[in-house]
Amino acid sequence: MIGKKVASEKPVPLAKVLEILEDRKKQGELEYEQRLAYDYAQKFARLGPEKAEKLISELLALGKIRERQAVILVDLMPETKEDIELIFAKERTRLDEEDIKKVLELLGKYRE
């Protein structure tokens, strides 16, 4: 990793990370950090890449949620109002009761 620079940065869900690392694995052996990330993504990715991207776009359509927050919601798939409040506890964005209900409905629709 020495000498490599970050060209760009974009939050992606674990399902997309898993897809990217599977493609890299086909090209050759993964480096240590990539293997750790691959193992983690295999264990904790809850949706497929297409469903995750679609859910992120639906969460962004609500208007109050930023992309990074949407990715966190998709990765964690919280089930209760309290879980969502914990995710947004240190964020500037505050969701009211109605927004939380909409988020829970969307997450419930995609829960496997």
N, C-alpha and C positions, 0 to 999 in steps of 0.2 A: 504493500500500500504506500510505501514511501515514494514521494514524487508525484503522486496522482492528485489531481485537483477535482473538486466538485464542479461539474459543468452547470447543473441546475438541480433544484430541489423541489419536490412535489410530494405531498402526503398521498400514500396509496394504501389501500386495505391489505390485510394479510393474505387474502385470496390472490391478489395481484402479485404480491411478493412471492408467493408460492409458485405461481405461473412463470414469473421471470426466472426464478432460481431453477425450476425444472428445465427450462430452455437452456440455461447455462450449463446444467449438469449433462445434458445431451452433447454439448460441445466439448466437454472435458471435465476433469475433476474440479470440484469446488474447493476454494480456499477455506481455511479454518473458520473465519467469521461467517462466510457464506453457508457453511455446513450448519453452524449454530442457528443462523436465521432460518434455514430450510427446515431443520428439525422443529423449531418453535412454530413456524407457520403451518407445518403439517399437523401439529397437535391442536392449535388454537384457531385456525381459520374455520369459520362457521358457515360461510356461504361460498358459492362458486364465484369466479371473477365477474361473470356477466351480471349475476344477481346483485353482487356487491356494488358494482358501478351504477346499476339502475336504482338501487336503494339510496346511494349517495346523491344521485341527481334529484330524486324525490325529496330527500331531506333538505337539499339546497333550495328547492322550489318553495319551501315554507317561508324563506326570506330572512329568518333570524339566525340561522345556523351557518357558520363558515365551513369551508371545505375541510379544514383540519378537525373540527369538531364532528363533522359528519363521518369522517373516517374512523374516529374514535368510537362513535356510536355504533357503526357497522361492525367494528372489530369486537367490541364488548357485548353488543346486543343486550342492553339492560332490560330487565323485566318489570321493574317497579319505578314509581315516581321518585322514590328516594335515591335510587341508583342514578337516575338522570340528574337529579339535583346535585349529587356528589360529583358527577362529571363536570358540571358547570359551576361548581363552587368557587373556583379560582379564576373563572373567565369573566370578562367584562359583559358578555352576553347574559342576560337573564331571561329565562323562559317563564311565561305565566302558566297557569293551570291548563288553559285551553291548548297552548302549544305543546305542553308535555303530553297531553292526551293524544294529540295528533301524532307526535313522535312515537308513542307507545303503540298506536294503531298501525303505523307504518312498519315498525319493527316486528310486531306480531304477525303481520301479513307475510313477512319474509322468513320468519323463524321456521327452522326445519326440525 
